[in-house]
Amino acid sequence: MTLPEVVLWQQLRHRPDGLKFRRQHPAGPYVLDFYCEHARLCIEIDGAVHGMGDTPVRDERRNAWLAQAGIRTIRIAAPDVLRNLAGVLQFIVLECRGNPLHHSALPSGPPPLQGGFE
């Protein structure tokens, strides 16, 4: 893991806002930097290399594969993690809360799932 990934993991492992995150989570042929199953959200920390060579094309191909699998991806610049960790954490939590895996039941549908997060 890179320094920004380690710094972020030190916060995510404490389950901010009750959300569970996994690091280095396998998804098909890919390994996600971080993953929140509740929100089906992949969090990628992008260093300088993500703007070089064919990396942007590979990143887009990866994002498309994940989207087909129902996983949304957000990308965060590595320097942002080091400069504004609190803001990055807030952004991640908001993204997770905006797209929960289990939605409230419709009046005509089944009751909502009981329990909570893992």
ROLUM-406640 format. One record per residue (C-alpha): residue in one letter; residue number from 1; x, y, z. Coordinates in pm, whole numbers, plus 32768, in hexadecimal, padded with zeros to 4 digits. Layout:
<pts>
{pt a,NUM,{X,Y,Z}};
...
</pts>
This chain:
<pts>
{pt m,1,{8000,8000,8000}};
{pt t,2,{8072,8162,7FB8}};
{pt l,3,{808E,8266,80CE}};
{pt p,4,{7F3E,830A,8076}};
{pt e,5,{7E98,81B3,8076}};
{pt v,6,{7F2C,8161,81CB}};
{pt v,7,{7EBD,82B1,8259}};
{pt l,8,{7D5C,8283,81D4}};
{pt w,9,{7D48,8118,8249}};
{pt q,10,{7DA3,8183,83AB}};
{pt q,11,{7C5B,8246,83AB}};
{pt l,12,{7B7D,815D,82DE}};
{pt r,13,{7BCE,802F,83B6}};
{pt h,14,{7B22,80DB,84DA}};
{pt r,15,{79D6,80D1,841C}};
{pt p,16,{7983,8241,83F1}};
{pt d,17,{780D,827A,841B}};
{pt g,18,{77E6,8103,8456}};
{pt l,19,{7853,80A6,82F5}};
{pt k,20,{792F,7F76,82BD}};
{pt f,21,{7A4A,7F90,81C1}};
{pt r,22,{7B30,7E8A,8133}};
{pt r,23,{7C88,7ECC,80A8}};
{pt q,24,{7D23,7E1B,7F80}};
{pt h,25,{7BD1,7D7E,7F31}};
{pt p,26,{7BC7,7C90,7E06}};
{pt a,27,{7ABC,7CD2,7CFF}};
{pt g,28,{7AD2,7BF7,7BCA}};
{pt p,29,{7C25,7C30,7B28}};
{pt y,30,{7C64,7D69,7BFB}};
{pt v,31,{7CD1,7DC2,7D5C}};
{pt l,32,{7C24,7EF4,7DEA}};
{pt d,33,{7CE3,7FE1,7ECE}};
{pt f,34,{7BB4,7FF7,7FB5}};
{pt y,35,{7A52,7F73,7FA0}};
{pt c,36,{7911,7FB9,8061}};
{pt e,37,{781C,7E9D,8027}};
{pt h,38,{76F9,7F5F,80C2}};
{pt a,39,{7712,8062,7FAC}};
{pt r,40,{77AF,7F7F,7EA4}};
{pt l,41,{78B7,808D,7E8C}};
{pt c,42,{7A20,8069,7E1B}};
{pt i,43,{7B10,8175,7E97}};
{pt e,44,{7C4E,819C,7DCD}};
{pt i,45,{7D70,8274,7E3D}};
{pt d,46,{7E1A,82FB,7D06}};
{pt g,47,{7F87,835F,7D05}};
{pt a,48,{803C,8415,7BEE}};
{pt v,49,{805A,82D7,7B1C}};
{pt h,50,{7EE1,82D3,7ADF}};
{pt g,51,{7F07,83EF,79E8}};
{pt m,52,{8025,8354,7922}};
{pt g,53,{8040,826E,77F8}};
{pt d,54,{7F21,817F,77C1}};
{pt t,55,{7EB9,8187,7930}};
{pt p,56,{7D8A,826B,78F5}};
{pt v,57,{7D0A,8178,77ED}};
{pt r,58,{7D3E,804E,78D5}};
{pt d,59,{7C93,810B,79F0}};
{pt e,60,{7B64,814F,7912}};
{pt r,61,{7B54,7FE3,78A9}};
{pt r,62,{7B64,7F7F,7A18}};
{pt n,63,{7A56,807B,7A7A}};
{pt a,64,{7976,7FF4,7965}};
{pt w,65,{79A7,7E8C,79D8}};
{pt l,66,{7957,7EED,7B40}};
{pt a,67,{7823,7FB1,7AD2}};
{pt q,68,{77A6,7E7E,7A16}};
{pt a,69,{77CF,7DC0,7B60}};
{pt g,70,{7701,7EC9,7C13}};
{pt i,71,{7829,7F6B,7CC1}};
{pt r,72,{7853,80E3,7CAF}};
{pt t,73,{79B4,8172,7CB5}};
{pt i,74,{7A30,82B8,7D46}};
{pt r,75,{7B93,832B,7D0F}};
{pt i,76,{7C4C,8403,7E08}};
{pt a,77,{7D9A,84A7,7DBD}};
{pt a,78,{7EAB,842D,7EA9}};
{pt p,79,{7F18,8590,7F08}};
{pt d,80,{7DB3,85DF,7F76}};
{pt v,81,{7DC4,84C7,8077}};
{pt l,82,{7F02,855B,810A}};
{pt r,83,{7E8D,86C5,80FD}};
{pt n,84,{7D22,86A0,8166}};
{pt l,85,{7CE2,8550,820B}};
{pt a,86,{7BAE,85C9,82C7}};
{pt g,87,{7B12,864C,8186}};
{pt v,88,{7B61,850A,80CC}};
{pt l,89,{7AC0,843B,81E1}};
{pt q,90,{798B,8516,81DF}};
{pt f,91,{7971,84F4,8065}};
{pt i,92,{7990,8378,8078}};
{pt v,93,{7886,835A,8188}};
{pt l,94,{7799,843A,80C5}};
{pt e,95,{77CE,836B,7F8B}};
{pt c,96,{7788,822C,804E}};
{pt r,97,{7652,82B6,80F5}};
{pt g,98,{75CA,833D,7FAD}};
{pt n,99,{75C5,81E5,7F0E}};
{pt p,100,{7571,80D9,8010}};
{pt l,101,{755C,7F6E,7FA5}};
{pt h,102,{740B,7F40,8052}};
{pt h,103,{7302,8042,7FFE}};
{pt s,104,{71C7,8080,80C5}};
{pt a,105,{70A8,7FA5,8057}};
{pt l,106,{6F9C,8032,7F79}};
{pt p,107,{6E3E,8034,8014}};
{pt s,108,{6DDD,7F15,7F2E}};
{pt g,109,{6F25,7E57,7F58}};
{pt p,110,{6FBC,7D73,805E}};
{pt p,111,{7025,7DFE,81B1}};
{pt p,112,{7186,7E8D,81CC}};
{pt l,113,{72A2,7DA9,8238}};
{pt q,114,{72D9,7DA1,83AF}};
{pt g,115,{742B,7DC3,8453}};
{pt g,116,{7529,7EBA,83E5}};
{pt f,117,{768C,7EBC,8374}};
{pt e,118,{7777,7D94,838F}};
</pts>
